[in-house]
């Protein structure tokens, strides 16, 4: 019988299946990989904002803060710096002239592509001595893409 942090709940204890156990491990290892790459590469936090804009498209600062799970003042400051770098632009929201939208610029897309290339090189360097092949990595990527297809 599985006895973990939920064992004191009023719900009956259950044994997690192999898919749940391996899925949990996938989340743990993916998070460790992201943290390790962030520490090693030292990318500024703004790269995360560029990635959100690349994934979700132009959006207001409040929506960007929600998507990044950050505070609106934090994102406002970061967007200001990204505008100064030329990586994003703010423009009027066509649906509401009182608001503005933040969008990636060509320079921002290039900076994001550079960061992703650097991240890939760092991971490839760690993978080289493991014996895992590009096909192994492609399979892992396919699994993660399938999981994220409809987002959470």
N, C-alpha and C positions, 0 to 999 in steps of 0.2 A: 504494500500500500504506500502511496506517495504521501509523505508527511513533510510539508514545506511551510512556507510562510502563510499559506491559506488554511493550514490544518486547524486553526482555532476558529475559523469562520463557521457559520451555521450550515454551510454547504457541505455535502459529503466529500470526503477526500477521494481523489481519483488518480489513477496512474496515467501520467502523460504518455502519449504514444511517441514512437520514434520520430515521426515527422515534427512534432512539437519540440522535442528535445533538440533535434538537429537544427530546427528553425531558430530556436533560442540561441544556440551556439553560433549560427550564422550572424545574427544581430550583434552578438558580443564581439565576434572577430571583425566584422565590418566596421564597427565603432572603433575598435582598437587600431585598425588600419588607418582610418581617417585621422584619428588623433596623432598617430605616429608620423604620418605624412605632414600634417600641419606643423608638428614640432620640428621636423627635419627641414622642411622647405621654408618655413617662416613666412608664408604668404600672409599679407595683411587681411584683416577681417573683411575688407571690401570685396575680396575675391568671392566670398560666400554670397554677397549681395549680387554680384555680377552673375553668379550661377543661378540664383533665384530668378533674376530677370530673364536670363536665357531660357530657363525652363517654362516660366509662366507668362512671359511677355511684359509689356509696359504696365505699370500700375502706380497707384498713389502711394505716398509714404506710409500711411496707416496700414494699407493692405500689405505692403512690403514688410512692415514690422510684424504683422500677424504671420505672414508666410515664413519669416525668419525666426519667429518666436522671440523677438526682441522688443524692446520698448520703442515707442514712437520717437522720443527724444534721441535715443541712441542711433536709430536709423537716420533721423534727420541730419545729425552730425556727420555720419558716415557718408550719406548722399552728398552733402556739401563738399566733402573731401574728394569724392569720386567725380563730381562736376569739375572741381579744380584740376584734377588729373586729365579730364577730357574723356573719362571712361563711361560716363552716363550723361544724359542731358535731361533737363526738366522742361516740359512744354505744357501748355494749357490742355486741360481735359476737355475734349470736344463735347462730352456729355454734361459738364458742369464747369463753367468758366471760373468759378471760385476755387477750383482745385487744379493741381497740376499732376501730370504723369511723369514717372521716371522711366527712361528707356535706355537700353544699351546703345552706345555709339560704335562705329567701326573700330575705333581705337580700343574700346572696352571689350569688344568681341575678340580682338587680337590678344589683349592682355589675358583674357580668360583662356583662350586657346594655348597661349604660352604656359600658363600655370598648369593646365591639364597635361600638356606635353611633359613638363618637368615632373609632375606627379607620376605619370606613366613610366618615365625613365627611372625614377626612384623605386617604384614597385618592381619593375623589370630587373633592376639590380639585385633586389632582395630575392626575387624568384629564381634567378639564374642558378644558384647552387642547390636549389631544392629538387631539380630534375623535372619540375612541372613544365609542360609545353604550352605553346600559344593556344593549342586546342583545349587544354585543360582550363586555361583562363577564359577562353571564349565560352566554354560551357558554364563556368561560374557567372560570367556576365549575362548569359542568356537566362539563367535562373533568376538573377536579380532584376533583370528587365521584366520578366514575367510577373514577379512579385510587385513591381512598381507600376505595372501597366495602367492600372486604374487609380493609382495613388491612394493614400490612406485618408 
